[in-house]
Amino acid sequence: MKRHFTEQTAIFFSVAKWMFLSSFIGIVIGAIVTVFLTVLHMAEESRTALVFPYYLLLPVALFLTVWLVRTFAPSAEGHGTEKVIEAVHKRHGQIDIKVIPVKLFATLMTIFAGGSVGKEGPGAQIGAGAASFISTLLKFHPSDRKKLVICGISAGFASVFGTPIAGAIFGVEVLVIGVIMYDVLLPSFIAGFAAFTTAQFLGIRYTYFDLHFYQNIALDLPLILKVVLAGLFFGLVSDIVVTTVSWSHRRIKAIRLHPYIKAFAGGVVLILLALVFGEQYLGLGLDTIRNTLDPNPVFSHDLPWYAFLLKTLFTSLTLGTGGSGGVITPLFYIGATSGHTFALLTGDSHFALFAALGFVSVLAGATNTPIAATIMAVELFGLEIAHYAALSAVISFLITGHRSIFPSQILAMRKSEMLEVKVGKEIEEAEVNLEDHELKKIKNIRDKLQKRRELLQQKRLEQRKSRKNRSD
């Protein structure tokens, strides 16, 4: 009885401690992200004051972004969330405080000029940086700092997109593929809710989509089969995105030019692409996302089927040449437009449904977060989409394979029993091969086929000899 009382008392104090700490962290991050989102909105609105197309500033903006990051905070490079995951796994969540202002200004410049990036990566990195700074200031134990930084990821994600539950789950699901970190679940939930509530209180308004699924879509077998096919399609799209972003980063890095020159040249290439294909693939692309999620099918005639491929190209070039920003908003764009393409290819009339499924399924596949993606579908689109979203997101997650838009994720599972995968390492270092017994099966099949060929050849030779003897 005494031991039971001691255990319950310790748990009570632990819960109370983390409720207080995560609430405080969530409020602070919600306030910081509110400033970031407000300034970003003002920057986008101020484009109208320019006497020339805003995207002509891309070469200068990317040049200044690279200079700012390289000069003041090299760890602020890239799309934000990746650096936070790396800090959690390798440095117990220690992040340079300079990341916060540098990331904020670098992202503002990139998005203002039309760079194809998102706002959630900087939100997560700013939140994680603030949590790390507070932990260091109060001299927390490294393990507590690590927890608070994970809370920072959740709070940043929740306050940027207005999805507190999905934000909390994302923060604990994105770190290790195949493992939910239950010890951080309560702090992440509280931090996400606190940040979301704070941002709303300070004036941030979020967009939710009332798609009326309960009125237009019945639960029927043909539609379920199409959703399964859609999950396979979104898994392939996720694979294309991850491969393209990774390949572009490596190829651009291998070019023997100064980073400033590559940044300026990358801006020039993006301008040329925008002149050829249109400026709808620049920036956040929120208008296009809203249009694909509009139940009114009028927009279906205006969006080209290859829109998701062009957005992938624009995003890869922006990030590869030094642009600062997140990758998840582009994933939403790619997912929604690829869902629209799937509906066109299959002749289905549910354009908004498949756009919504693509919105969350490409996120699930590219980031290996199917649970967070499913919950996000419910928070953004309503409960009626839950069963379809869960099916599509999990299939996409599996089909994408052992790769990720965040190469610092730790791999803790294999996605097929037919594969031999080295778990416990970063996903970019994972070695994937056919399982030994599967190799033996294939070898046995080959041996049997070879023996059959030899027997057939021997039989043919005997038949020829027999025919020759008869003719003689």
C-alpha positions in Angstrom: 0.0 0.0 0.0 2.8 2.4 0.9 4.6 1.7 -2.5 1.3 2.2 -4.3 0.8 5.6 -2.6 4.4 6.6 -3.4 4.0 5.7 -7.0 0.7 7.7 -7.4 2.2 10.7 -5.6 5.2 10.8 -7.9 3.0 10.5 -11.0 0.8 13.3 -9.7 3.7 15.7 -9.2 5.1 14.7 -12.6 1.8 15.4 -14.4 1.4 18.7 -12.5 5.0 19.7 -13.5 4.5 19.0 -17.2 1.0 20.6 -17.3 2.6 23.9 -16.0 5.7 23.8 -18.1 4.0 22.8 -21.4 1.2 25.4 -20.8 3.8 28.1 -20.3 5.8 27.0 -23.4 2.6 26.8 -25.5 1.5 30.3 -24.5 5.0 31.7 -25.3 5.2 29.9 -28.7 1.6 30.9 -29.6 2.5 34.5 -29.0 5.8 34.3 -31.1 4.1 32.4 -33.9 1.3 35.0 -33.9 3.9 37.7 -34.5 5.4 35.6 -37.3 2.1 34.9 -39.0 0.9 38.6 -38.7 4.1 40.0 -40.2 4.0 37.3 -43.0 0.4 38.3 -43.8 1.4 42.0 -43.9 4.4 41.2 -46.1 2.1 39.3 -48.6 -0.4 42.2 -48.6 2.3 44.7 -49.3 3.2 43.1 -52.6 0.5 45.2 -54.2 2.6 48.3 -53.6 5.2 47.1 -56.1 5.2 48.5 -59.6 6.5 45.3 -61.0 5.7 41.5 -60.5 6.8 40.6 -57.0 8.6 37.4 -58.1 11.2 39.5 -60.0 12.7 40.0 -56.5 13.5 36.2 -56.2 17.2 36.4 -57.2 17.9 39.1 -54.7 15.7 37.6 -52.0 17.4 34.2 -52.2 20.8 35.8 -52.3 20.0 37.8 -49.1 18.5 34.7 -47.4 21.6 32.7 -48.0 23.8 35.5 -46.7 21.6 36.0 -43.6 21.6 32.3 -42.7 25.3 31.7 -43.4 26.4 34.8 -41.5 24.3 34.6 -38.4 22.8 31.1 -37.9 23.8 28.3 -40.2 21.5 25.9 -38.3 18.6 27.9 -39.7 19.3 26.5 -43.2 16.6 24.6 -45.1 13.0 23.9 -44.2 13.1 24.1 -40.4 11.5 20.9 -39.1 14.4 18.7 -40.4 16.9 20.8 -38.3 14.7 20.4 -35.2 14.5 16.6 -35.6 18.3 16.5 -35.9 18.7 18.6 -32.8 16.4 16.4 -30.8 18.2 13.2 -31.8 21.8 14.5 -31.7 21.9 17.3 -29.2 19.1 16.7 -26.7 17.1 19.5 -28.3 19.8 22.2 -28.0 19.1 24.9 -30.6 20.8 28.2 -31.1 18.6 31.1 -30.0 19.7 33.1 -33.1 17.6 30.7 -35.1 14.4 32.5 -34.1 15.1 36.0 -35.6 17.1 34.6 -38.5 14.5 32.0 -39.5 11.7 34.6 -39.2 13.4 37.2 -41.5 14.8 34.6 -43.9 11.4 33.0 -44.4 9.7 36.4 -44.8 12.0 37.4 -47.6 11.7 34.0 -49.3 7.9 34.0 -49.2 7.5 37.7 -50.0 9.5 37.2 -53.2 7.5 34.1 -54.2 9.7 31.3 -53.0 7.8 28.0 -53.1 8.0 27.2 -49.4 5.7 26.9 -46.4 5.2 28.6 -43.0 5.0 25.6 -40.7 8.7 24.6 -40.7 9.8 28.0 -39.5 6.9 27.9 -37.0 8.1 24.6 -35.6 11.8 25.7 -35.6 10.9 29.1 -33.9 8.8 27.2 -31.3 11.5 24.6 -30.7 14.2 27.3 -30.5 12.2 29.2 -27.9 11.6 26.1 -25.9 15.3 25.2 -26.0 16.3 28.8 -24.9 13.9 28.7 -22.0 15.2 25.3 -20.9 18.8 26.4 -21.1 18.0 29.7 -19.2 16.3 27.7 -16.4 19.1 25.1 -16.5 16.8 22.1 -17.1 18.1 18.6 -17.4 18.9 17.6 -21.0 16.1 15.1 -21.0 13.6 17.7 -19.9 14.9 20.1 -22.5 14.4 17.4 -25.1 10.7 17.1 -24.0 10.1 20.8 -24.1 11.6 21.1 -27.6 9.2 18.4 -28.8 6.4 20.4 -27.2 7.8 23.4 -29.2 7.4 21.4 -32.5 3.8 20.5 -31.5 3.0 24.1 -30.5 4.5 25.6 -33.6 2.6 23.2 -35.9 -0.7 23.6 -34.0 -0.6 27.4 -34.0 0.4 27.7 -37.7 -2.4 25.5 -39.0 -5.0 25.6 -36.3 -5.0 21.9 -35.7 -4.0 21.4 -32.0 -4.6 17.6 -31.8 -2.8 16.9 -35.1 0.0 19.3 -34.1 0.5 17.4 -30.8 0.6 14.0 -32.5 2.8 15.3 -35.3 5.4 16.5 -32.8 5.7 13.0 -31.2 5.2 11.0 -34.4 7.6 12.7 -36.7 10.7 12.0 -34.7 10.8 8.1 -34.9 9.1 6.2 -37.7 6.9 3.5 -36.2 7.1 4.7 -32.6 4.8 7.1 -30.7 6.7 8.7 -27.8 4.0 8.3 -25.1 6.1 10.0 -22.4 5.8 13.3 -24.3 2.2 12.9 -25.4 0.6 14.8 -22.5 3.0 17.8 -22.7 2.6 17.9 -26.5 -1.2 18.0 -26.3 -1.2 20.8 -23.6 1.4 22.8 -25.5 -0.5 22.4 -28.8 -3.8 23.5 -27.2 -2.1 26.4 -25.3 -0.4 27.7 -28.4 -3.5 27.3 -30.6 -5.7 29.1 -28.0 -3.2 31.9 -27.5 -2.9 32.5 -31.3 -6.7 32.6 -31.6 -6.9 35.0 -28.6 -4.3 37.3 -30.2 -6.3 37.5 -33.5 -5.2 34.7 -35.8 -8.1 33.3 -37.8 -7.8 29.8 -39.3 -9.4 28.3 -42.4 -11.5 25.2 -42.1 -13.3 23.5 -45.0 -17.0 22.5 -44.8 -17.1 19.9 -47.6 -20.6 18.5 -46.7 -19.4 14.9 -47.0 -22.4 13.6 -45.1 -24.7 15.0 -47.8 -22.9 14.0 -51.0 -20.9 10.8 -50.2 -22.2 7.5 -49.1 -20.1 4.7 -47.7 -20.1 2.2 -50.6 -17.7 -0.4 -51.9 -16.8 1.2 -55.3 -15.8 4.4 -53.6 -13.8 2.5 -51.0 -11.9 0.7 -53.8 -11.2 4.1 -55.4 -9.9 5.4 -52.1 -7.5 2.4 -52.0 -6.3 3.2 -55.5 -6.0 6.8 -54.5 -3.8 5.8 -51.5 -1.5 3.9 -53.9 -1.4 7.0 -56.2 -0.6 9.4 -53.3 2.2 7.0 -52.1 3.8 7.3 -55.5 3.4 11.1 -55.5 5.0 11.2 -52.1 7.9 9.1 -53.4 8.3 11.5 -56.3 8.3 14.5 -54.0 10.9 13.1 -51.6 13.1 11.8 -54.4 13.0 15.1 -56.3 13.7 17.3 -53.3 16.6 15.1 -52.2 18.0 14.7 -55.7 17.8 18.5 -56.4 19.5 19.3 -53.1 22.4 16.9 -53.9 22.8 18.0 -57.5 22.7 21.8 -56.7 25.1 21.3 -53.8 27.5 19.5 -56.1 27.7 22.5 -58.5 31.0 24.2 -58.0 29.8 27.7 -57.6 29.6 30.0 -54.6 26.3 29.6 -52.7 25.5 33.2 -53.3 25.8 32.7 -57.1 23.7 29.5 -56.9 21.0 31.4 -54.9 20.9 34.2 -57.4 20.8 31.8 -60.4 18.1 29.8 -58.7 16.0 32.9 -58.4 16.5 33.6 -62.1 15.4 30.1 -63.1 12.3 30.4 -60.9 11.4 33.6 -62.6 11.7 32.0 -66.1 9.6 29.0 -64.9 6.9 31.4 -63.6 6.9 33.3 -66.9 6.3 30.0 -68.8 3.9 28.2 -66.4 2.4 31.0 -64.4 2.9 32.4 -60.9 0.3 30.1 -59.2 3.2 27.7 -58.3 5.1 30.4 -56.4 4.7 31.3 -52.7 2.3 29.4 -50.3 -0.3 28.7 -53.0 -3.2 28.8 -50.5 -5.7 30.1 -53.1 -5.0 27.0 -55.3 -5.5 24.7 -52.3 -8.8 26.4 -51.4 -10.0 26.1 -55.0 -9.2 22.3 -55.2 -11.1 21.8 -51.9 -14.2 23.7 -53.2 -17.1 21.3 -53.8 -18.0 23.4 -56.8 -16.5 21.5 -59.8 -16.1 24.7 -61.9 -12.5 25.0 -61.0 -11.7 21.5 -62.3 -11.5 22.8 -65.9 -8.8 25.4 -65.0 -6.2 23.4 -63.1 -3.8 21.4 -65.3 -3.3 17.7 -64.4 0.5 18.2 -64.0 0.1 21.0 -61.4 1.5 18.8 -58.6 4.6 18.1 -60.6 5.3 21.7 -61.3 4.8 22.6 -57.6 7.3 19.9 -56.8 9.8 21.4 -59.2 9.3 24.9 -57.9 9.7 23.8 -54.3 12.8 21.7 -55.0 14.5 24.6 -56.7 13.6 27.1 -54.0 14.9 24.9 -51.2 17.9 23.6 -53.1 19.2 27.1 -53.9 19.0 28.3 -50.4 15.4 29.5 -49.8 14.2 29.4 -46.2 10.8 28.0 -45.3 8.8 24.9 -44.6 8.0 22.0 -46.8 4.6 20.9 -45.4 2.5 23.7 -47.1 3.9 22.7 -50.5 3.1 19.1 -49.6 -0.5 20.2 -49.0 -0.6 21.9 -52.4 1.0 18.9 -54.1 -1.4 16.6 -52.3 -4.6 18.6 -53.0 -3.7 19.1 -56.7 -2.7 15.4 -57.2 -6.0 14.4 -55.6 -7.7 16.6 -58.2 -5.7 14.9 -60.9 -6.7 11.4 -59.6 -10.4 12.4 -59.8 -9.8 13.5 -63.4 -8.0 10.3 -64.4 -10.6 8.1 -62.8 -13.6 10.1 -64.1 -14.9 10.5 -60.5 -17.1 13.5 -59.6 -15.8 13.8 -56.0 -13.1 16.3 -56.8 -13.1 17.9 -53.3 -13.0 14.5 -51.6 -9.9 13.3 -53.4 -8.3 16.7 -53.1 -8.8 16.5 -49.3 -7.5 12.9 -49.2 -4.4 14.0 -51.2 -4.0 16.9 -48.9 -3.4 14.6 -45.9 -2.1 11.5 -47.6 0.9 13.1 -49.3 1.7 14.6 -45.9 1.5 11.1 -44.4 3.7 9.5 -47.0 6.4 12.2 -47.3 6.7 12.7 -43.5 5.8 9.2 -42.2 3.1 10.6 -40.0 -0.2 8.7 -40.9 -1.8 9.2 -37.5 -1.3 13.0 -37.4 -2.5 13.2 -41.0 -5.7 11.3 -40.3 -6.5 13.5 -37.3 -5.7 16.6 -39.3 -8.3 15.4 -41.9 -10.9 15.3 -39.2 -9.9 18.7 -37.7 -9.9 20.4 -41.1 -12.6 18.6 -43.1 -15.0 17.1 -40.5 -15.6 13.7 -38.9 -17.3 12.2 -42.0 -14.0 11.9 -43.9 -12.2 10.0 -41.1 -12.5 6.5 -42.5 -11.5 7.4 -46.0 -8.6 9.6 -44.8 -7.3 6.8 -42.5 -7.3 4.2 -45.3 -5.7 6.5 -47.8 -3.1 8.0 -45.4 -1.8 4.6 -44.2 -1.6 3.1 -47.7 0.3 6.2 -48.8 2.6 5.9 -45.8 3.5 2.3 -46.7 3.8 2.8 -50.4 6.3 5.7 -50.0 8.8 3.2 -48.6 11.7 3.7 -46.3 12.4 7.3 -47.3 11.3 10.7 -46.0 11.3 14.5 -46.7 13.1 14.6 -43.2 16.2 12.4 -43.6 17.0 12.8 -39.9 14.0 10.7 -38.8 15.0 7.5 -37.0 13.7 4.3 -38.6 12.2 1.9 -36.0 10.1 -0.4 -38.2 10.1 -2.1 -41.6 7.2 -1.5 -43.9 7.2 -5.0 -45.4 8.0 -8.4 -43.9 9.7 -9.2 -47.3 12.4 -6.6 -46.6 15.4 -6.7 -44.4 15.8 -3.2 -42.9 18.4 -1.9 -40.4 16.3 -0.1 -37.8 17.6 2.3 -35.2 19.4 4.6 -37.7 18.5 7.8 -39.5 16.3 7.0 -42.5 18.9 8.3 -45.0 21.3 5.7 -43.7 18.9 2.8 -43.7 19.9 -0.2 -45.8 16.9 -1.9 -47.4 17.3 -5.4 -49.0 15.1 -8.4 -49.7 14.8 -10.6 -46.6 17.1 -13.7 -46.7 14.3 -16.2 -46.9 12.7 -14.2 -49.7 16.0 -14.3 -51.6 16.1 -18.1 -51.0 12.6 -18.4 -52.4 13.6 -16.4 -55.5 16.8 -18.5 -55.9 14.8 -21.8 -55.6 12.3 -20.6 -58.3 15.2 -19.7 -60.6 16.8 -23.1 -60.0 13.6 -24.9 -60.8 13.1 -22.8 -64.0 16.7 -23.6 -65.0 16.2 -27.4 -64.4 13.0 -27.3 -66.5 14.8 -25.5 -69.3 17.6 -28.2 -69.2 15.0 -31.0 -69.2 13.2 -29.5 -72.2 16.4 -29.0 -74.1 17.4 -32.6 -73.4 14.0 -33.9 -74.5 14.2 -31.9 -77.7 17.7 -33.4 -78.5 16.4 -36.9 -77.9 13.4 -36.2 -80.2 15.7 -35.0 -82.9 17.9 -38.0 -82.6 14.9 -40.3 -82.7 13.6 -38.6 -85.9 17.0 -38.8 -87.5 17.3 -42.5 -86.8 13.9 -43.2 -88.3 14.7 -41.3 -91.5 18.0 -43.2 -91.9 
